[in-house]
Amino acid sequence: MPEEKTHLACRFLGQGRGVGSVDVWEQPVGLDLSRVMRPSPYWPVINHPTLRRVLPGFAVSSLGDGMAVVAVSWLAIELAPPADRGVWVALAAAAYTLSGAVGALLLGRFLRHRRPAQLAGWDAALRAGALGIIPMLYAFGMLGIEGYVALLAVSSVLHSWGQAGVYTLIARVLPERDHLAGNAVLSGVGSIATVVGPPLATLLIVLGGPATVLAVDAMTFLVLAVTFLVTVPKDAVPKLEDDTASRTAGFAVIRRVPALSGLLTLSFAFFFLFGPVYVALPLHVSDDLGASAGVLAAFYTAFGIGAVLGSVLTGFLSRWRLWPTTVGMVIGFGALMLPLGLGAPTAVSVVCFGMAGLLWPPYSSLSTTLFQRSAPSALLPQVLAASSAVRVLSVPLGTALGGPLVAGLGAVGALRLSGAGIAVLGLVAAVLLTLHASRTRHEPTAGAT
């Protein structure tokens, strides 16, 4: 679902600086954007020379992914046998991310020495190629549901490493104090795409079908591949101090740091319980409501609007306590999901889904910041790839569970179980956090006596 319109515009403007060129931030064109943005925690991010090269391409590919959120499931509904649509929609949604976890586990030997920009670029290039094949086969009547799911799986093989490359780049080029703002900018770009992408996808589906949307998505990933592989200089990102660590070093670091292992456990359960929504929501719209792809797009657009606002606010949370904030977000997210499974009117459900979107970027950005700050710099790609693998695995597993849940409980029942499960997870985490804080307060006193 993952992922500030002013920030997006600023990034495109900010890319204009080069040797001998005029700094667009200092041009007297009506509103002085530099004066407006400089007090913001996002200014060091959008004004960084390397990130000014990367962010426009990232924005373009995020827009493509925002459209694909609707198209992936809608094309699966179109290709799958009517009797098994729930299962195939679940498999398609899971395939689009699941193999990224496999790639994180199996490809470390070949990828752990690579530059962050190279990791991100290779991931984008593979996605562009695999997704580009889908509309070509569809156009010639050669695309079956099995081949479609297989191509979606191929497209995501490098995605955990690609994500690790992007966030490692953020951590390496920015000082620690700006990590949260950098992560928030990335999530904000994705959030804008979630607002703009679904309506564009709906328009393209009406004009040319869901395969057309995936063709556009493939082109946006091609832009991203060129951005990372061509426009980012090799010396723009500091190299690893030590690149001899094993491919399992990331998991070893997470196991040794209780805060990281606890946060990763919470994240896995959170995303796992959200996974069934990717199956239940499209089927709820198409079957229960008898509505079009436009209504599904409205849900995702509302989520994206909330996420944009959440992304803007994230940069200002650097002084908040991490654990109480993240646990509170989980509880609130689950509570806001409940109306979808309690028979609330569609308009109310859309608004609540949008309010849940408000909490999504802060949770992701804060947890990523903890990993960036807690992991050794030399092992950061491995740690982030391991974390991404676990998180990437959690959503598809939950999505795969969505098929049987919808078959047994119906789409509304699956949505109800998902929301309640997330809320209960947050409450359990809150109890454990309170007990841990209580022990921590009493341990020094006991030792003193």
RAHU-V675287 format. One record per pair of residues at least 4 apart in sequence whose ideal C-beta (glycine too) atoms are under 6 Angstrom apart, sorted by the first residue. I is the first residue (numbers start at 1). J is the second residue. Records with the same first field share a line. If there is no record, write none. Layout:
I=J  J
This chain:
2=190
3=62  187  190  191
4=188  192  308  311  312
7=188
8=59  192
10=14  46
11=46  55  56
12=56
13=24
14=46  52
15=52  56
16=24
17=21  23
25=34
33=37
34=38
37=43
38=43
41=181  315
42=46  181  185  315
43=47
44=178
45=51  181  182  185
50=173  236
51=55
53=231  232
54=58
57=223  224  227
58=189
59=189
60=220  223
61=220  221  224
62=189  190  193
63=193  197
64=216  217  220
66=193  194  197
67=197  200  201  213
68=72  217
69=300
70=74  198  201  297
71=75  201  210  213  214
72=92  96
73=89  282
74=210  293
75=210
76=80  88  89  92
77=85
79=145  148
80=84  85  88  145
84=88
85=89
86=403  406  407
87=403
88=145
89=279
90=279  399  400  402  403
91=95  149
92=149  152
93=278  399
94=98  396  399  400
95=149  152  153
96=152  156
97=156  392  395  396
98=396
99=153  156  157
100=156  159  160  392
101=389  392  393
102=106
103=107  157  158  160
104=160  385  389
107=111
108=112  247
109=247
111=161
112=247  382
113=243
114=118  119
116=165  168  169  237
117=121  228  232
119=161  162  165
120=162  165  166  228
121=225  228  229
122=158
123=158  159  162
124=221  224  225
125=225
126=158
127=131  155  221
128=132  218  221  222  225
130=151  154  155
131=155  214  217  218
132=218
133=151
134=151  214
135=211  214  215
137=142  143
138=143  211
143=147  148
158=162
160=385  388  389  392
161=385
163=388
164=168  381  384  385  388
167=368  384
168=380  381
169=237
170=174  182
171=179  372  380
172=237  238
173=237
174=178  182
178=182
179=369  372
180=318  369
181=315
183=365  368  369
184=188  311  314  315  365
187=311  361  364  365
188=311
191=304  307  308  311  361
192=308
193=197
194=300  304  307
195=301  304  305
197=201
198=297  300  301
199=297
201=213
202=293  294  297
204=208  212  213
205=210  293
208=212
225=229
226=230
227=231
228=232
232=236
240=378
241=378
242=378
245=249  379
249=379  382
250=382  383  385  386
251=386
253=375  379  383
254=260  261  264
255=261
257=374
258=262
260=374
263=367
264=390
266=429
267=367  391
268=272  390  394
269=425
270=330
271=391  394  395
272=394  397  398
273=418  421  422
275=395  398  399
276=280  398  401  402  405  414  418
277=281  418
278=399
279=399  402  403  406
280=284  402  406  411  414  415
282=296
283=287  406  411
284=288  411
285=289  291  295  296
288=411
291=295
297=301
298=350
299=350  353
302=350  353  354
303=353  354  357
305=354
306=354  355  357  358
307=357  360  361
309=358
310=358  361  362
311=361
314=361  362  365
320=325
322=366
323=433
326=363  366
327=426  429  430  433
329=359  363
330=426
331=423  426
332=359
333=356  359  422
334=419  422  423  426
335=423
336=352  355  356
337=356  419
338=342  419
339=344  348  349  352
340=349  415
341=412  415  416  419
344=348  349
361=365
362=366
370=374
371=375  387
375=379  380  383
379=383
380=384
381=385
384=388
388=392
401=405
402=406
404=408
405=409  414
406=411  414
409=413  414
417=421
442=446
